[in-house]
Amino acid sequence: MIIPRPENIGHDILYYDGSNPHELAELKGRVRFLNKLWLPCALELLSPEQIFVTNRFRESVISTDTQFLHASFMRSCFIQILNELEKPEVIEIGCGKFPLATNSSFGSYLGLEIDSEAVDFCTKKGFDVILCSAGKIKDVALEIKYDFCVGLYSFHFDVSEEVIDFVHRHLKDSGCVMFNVIVDDSEQLAKKF
């Protein structure tokens, strides 16, 4: 019997879809992500290049893999809330190639994204998305304040003090933040917010 081996899909991110993954020496000490990827370190320690590799993988399986049904449900919940409002002004952190503005009619929309391929994709589709490299969100200065700041499946990497400061600077006084934050430690979540 041939046992499938993990495949390096780029920047030390391993893909493995076989059985008994914990028996393979190549996967020891790695972090499982999206069920089939094995990362060399914790999510918040990934380099931008490693994040891009995980993004390309997710994009390739998002419409066929049942693990993304929850993400689709959360996305529809966010869109439904925003569509109930009269032309809200929305900023989305980490929009990727799937900006919420695709399914909504906002008064204004701005996406922030660290992945240049996703920025190019969204720009070609007519969305206002700017490249904001990791750690540089503190340098983003916007002319208007927004009703909503949204982050959907982008903060499993890191919610830094810079992100929190950015949100405070660019939300209206009556503004609202809608993030879904995936953490195992509720104390960690309380510290972030």
Disulfide bonds with the S-S distance in Angstrom:
none
